[in-house]
Amino acid sequence: MFTDKTLTCRDCGSEFLFSASEQEFFAEKGFENEPGRCPACRAARKAQNRGSRQMFSVICSDCGKETTVPFEPNGSKPVYCSECFQAHRQSW
Protein backbone atom coordinates (compact mmCIF):
# COMPACT_ATOMS: atom_id res chain seq x y z
CA MET A 1 0.00 0.00 0.00
CA PHE A 2 2.75 2.48 0.95
CA THR A 3 6.12 2.82 -0.79
CA ASP A 4 9.25 4.64 0.32
CA LYS A 5 9.49 8.26 -0.86
CA THR A 6 12.39 10.66 -1.04
CA LEU A 7 11.47 14.13 0.22
CA THR A 8 13.42 17.40 0.44
CA CYS A 9 13.80 19.19 3.78
CA ARG A 10 12.45 22.73 3.72
CA ASP A 11 15.03 23.89 6.30
CA CYS A 12 18.35 22.42 5.17
CA GLY A 13 17.46 21.31 1.63
CA SER A 14 18.79 17.77 2.06
CA GLU A 15 16.89 14.76 0.82
CA PHE A 16 15.52 12.24 3.31
CA LEU A 17 13.59 9.00 3.16
CA PHE A 18 9.93 8.96 4.16
CA SER A 19 9.61 5.20 4.62
CA ALA A 20 6.52 3.11 4.04
CA SER A 21 6.33 2.33 7.78
CA GLU A 22 6.49 6.06 8.62
CA GLN A 23 3.75 6.73 6.08
CA GLU A 24 1.62 4.03 7.68
CA PHE A 25 2.22 5.56 11.12
CA PHE A 26 1.23 9.03 9.81
CA ALA A 27 -1.95 7.55 8.29
CA GLU A 28 -2.87 5.77 11.56
CA LYS A 29 -2.49 9.05 13.45
CA GLY A 30 -4.65 10.87 10.91
CA PHE A 31 -1.85 13.13 9.65
CA GLU A 32 -2.66 14.28 6.14
CA ASN A 33 0.58 16.11 5.27
CA GLU A 34 3.99 14.61 4.61
CA PRO A 35 6.82 15.79 6.86
CA GLY A 36 8.48 18.96 5.57
CA ARG A 37 11.67 18.57 7.59
CA CYS A 38 14.29 15.82 7.74
CA PRO A 39 14.64 13.90 11.03
CA ALA A 40 17.68 15.98 12.07
CA CYS A 41 15.88 19.30 11.50
CA ARG A 42 12.74 17.98 13.24
CA ALA A 43 14.82 16.99 16.28
CA ALA A 44 16.61 20.36 16.30
CA ARG A 45 13.31 22.23 16.13
CA LYS A 46 11.85 20.09 18.90
CA ALA A 47 14.90 20.72 21.10
CA GLN A 48 14.68 24.46 20.40
CA ASN A 49 11.05 24.50 21.49
CA ARG A 50 11.91 22.57 24.64
CA GLY A 51 14.70 25.03 25.40
CA SER A 52 12.19 27.77 26.12
CA ARG A 53 10.84 25.83 29.10
CA GLN A 54 11.53 27.39 32.48
CA MET A 55 13.74 25.25 34.71
CA PHE A 56 14.03 25.43 38.51
CA SER A 57 17.18 24.77 40.51
CA VAL A 58 16.73 22.24 43.35
CA ILE A 59 18.72 19.96 45.63
CA CYS A 60 18.09 16.23 45.17
CA SER A 61 16.26 14.74 48.15
CA ASP A 62 18.39 11.56 47.99
CA CYS A 63 21.97 12.42 47.06
CA GLY A 64 22.04 16.17 47.79
CA LYS A 65 23.31 17.04 44.30
CA GLU A 66 22.13 20.31 42.74
CA THR A 67 20.00 19.76 39.65
CA THR A 68 17.24 21.42 37.62
CA VAL A 69 13.65 20.33 37.11
CA PRO A 70 10.92 21.60 34.73
CA PHE A 71 8.46 22.37 37.53
CA GLU A 72 8.46 24.53 40.63
CA PRO A 73 8.58 22.27 43.69
CA ASN A 74 6.11 23.19 46.44
CA GLY A 75 7.83 21.18 49.19
CA SER A 76 5.07 18.60 49.60
CA LYS A 77 7.00 15.81 47.81
CA PRO A 78 10.67 14.88 47.46
CA VAL A 79 12.48 16.06 44.32
CA TYR A 80 15.19 13.90 42.74
CA CYS A 81 18.02 14.36 40.24
CA SER A 82 17.64 12.29 37.06
CA GLU A 83 19.81 9.42 38.37
CA CYS A 84 17.93 9.10 41.67
CA PHE A 85 14.60 9.50 39.90
CA GLN A 86 15.42 6.56 37.62
CA ALA A 87 16.43 4.46 40.64
CA HIS A 88 13.13 5.24 42.39
CA ARG A 89 11.15 4.70 39.20
CA GLN A 90 12.49 1.16 38.85
CA SER A 91 11.29 0.31 42.35
CA TRP A 92 7.70 1.51 41.71
Secondary structure, 3 states (H helix, E strand, C coil): CCCCEEEECCCCCCEEEECHHHHHHHHHHCCCCCCCCCHHHHHHHHHHHHHCCCCEEEECCCCCCEEEECCCCCCCCCCCCHHHHHHHHHHC
